Amino acid sequence: MADDLDAETKLKIYTLILSRYKDTINQNESRSISEIRQKVSPYSEYIKKLRDRLLYDLNPYDPERSFLTAAERSIAYIRGVRTCEFAFNFWMSFDEIESLKIASALDKAMLLAALLRAIGSEDARVLVTKKGKVFVRYGWKGIVYLFNPQTDTLSSGGDSLGIFSDDPLASSFNDLVYDNFEDED
């Protein structure tokens, strides 16, 4: 019977189901700080394989010579993933993101931060503002770069951090550190 339904009716039913079970989904999709930080790890098999695929022609890879090229390729890969925000918590694995080419801004940011860490950026971090906006910050040779996964834009230099004057940081993390700024005013 369900196979006889048109796409619009199926969508309405799926929307109803998701609305009804939103709280259950939120509860089951919650992650600890440790789990969130681990997702940014440059050492996962998926991240290593993706890094190698993106840098296939830069073998052996030398960050001193090729970091900016590798960062550009990583950002280009992330730009190929559409951004979709959900009305509930929903985490996607990196494999699922690659398969569907869609993810939340936070999942895109964590994937990019993991890639940047894997290509040699020690300070690549996911930044989350108090209003819930997500960014990836990394530095190279004294220049700070800021990627916005919602708009797929990259800015650099000191001006890029000025956007936080109207919407201060709530947290900042990668696989090594987690900073919570919520209690600071």
N, C-alpha and C positions, 0 to 999 in steps of 0.2 A: 504494500500500500504506500509506504513512504517513497518508493521509487516513482510513483505516479504523480508526486507533488512537483509543482513548478519551483524554480529557484527562489522566487520572491517569497513564497509560502514557507519553504524550508528556512530561509533567512529569518523570517518572523518567529518561527518556532525556536530556532537556535538562540535568537535574541532573548526570547522569553525564558528559556532554560538558563542562560547565562545571568540574566537579571535575578531570577529566583535563587540561584545558588552562588551569587556573588560573594557573600560572606564566607561560605565554605571554601570557595576558591582562594579568597584572600588569606584565610587561615592556613590552608595547605600550601600556598605559594610563599609564605613568609620564609625569610632566610636570616641566618645569624650573620653577625659582622664577619666572623671567621669564614663562613661560606661565601659571602660576597667578595671578601678579599681574595680568597683562593681562585675565584673566577678570573681574576686579573693576572694570574700566574703565567709567566713566560715559559714555564717548563712543561706544560701539558702537551701531550702528543699531538692534539689537534693544532695548537698554536705553532709547534715546531714544524709540522707538515705544511701549514699555511704559509709560514715564514719562508720555508724552502721553496715552495711553489711561487711565491711572489718575487723571490730573489734568485730564481734559477740561473740567471745569466751573470750574477755577481759572485760566482764561486771561485775561490774562497771569499766569503764576505768579510770585509774590513770596515767596521763602523767609522773609523777615522776618514776613510776615503768616500764611503758610499752611504753614510747615514741619511743624509737629506733625500737622496734618491729612494732609499728604502722607505723612509717616512712618507714620501709622496705616493709611492705605490700602495702603502698600507691605507692611506687616506682615500685614494682612488677606489680601493676595494670596499671600504666602508661606505663611500658615496654610492656604490652600486646596490646598497641595501636600503630599501624604503623604510621610512620611519612610521610606526603605527603605535599610538598610545591606546591603552586599554582602560576601561572604567574600573578595573580591579587589578590586583597584583598578578602578574603573569611573567614568569621567567622563561627564557628560551635558551636551549643549549646552543653552543656555537655551531654544531652540526645542523641543528634545526634552522638557524639563521641562514646558513649557507644554502640549505636546501630550498627554503622559501623566499630568500632574498628580502626578508622583512623582519623588523625587530623594533622594540621600544628604543627610545633615545638612550636610556640607561644601559640596555644590553649592547647597543652599538658602541657606546662609550667604553664599556668594559672590554669589548673585543678589541677596539683600537688601542686602549691602554696596554693590554696584554701583548699585542703585536709590537707596539713601540718598546716595551720592556724587552721583548725577544730580539729586537734589532739593536739594542744597546743603550736605550734611554733609561738610566737609573732612576730618574725623577718623574717619569710619566705617571700621572695620577688622574683619576676620575674626580671631578669637582661637582658637588651638588649644592645649589643655592637654597636659601630658606623658602623661596617660592617654588622649588622643585625643578628648576632648570638644570640641565646637565651639560657638562663640558669635559674635555680632555685637555690637560695642560702638560706640556713637556718643554724642556729646554735643550738647546744645542749650541755650544760654543758661545755662551753668554746671551743668546737670544731666546726669549720666552715665546712659545707658540700656544695658541688656544684654538681648539677645534670645537665647533658647536654641532653635535650630531643631529639636532632638530632641523637645522638649516643647511647642514653639510658645508659650512663656511670655516675658513681658517684665517686667523689673524695672528700678527706677530708684533713683538716689541712691547714696551711698557704700556702703550695705550690699550692693548688687548685686555689687561687686567682691570681697567677703569670701569668696566661694566658691572663690577661687583659693588660699586658704591651705592647703587639703588637697590640691589638685591644681594645682600651679603652671603658668604658661604655658610652652609650648614655642616657640610662634611667634605673630607678630602681623603682619598684612599688609593692604594694599589695593593699588591700582594704582600708588601713589607710593612706598611703603616696604615693606620686609620686615625684620622684627626676629626674630632667632633667639636664644632664651633657653636652648637646650639645654646649653650649656657653663657656664652660670651656676648656682651652687648656694648 
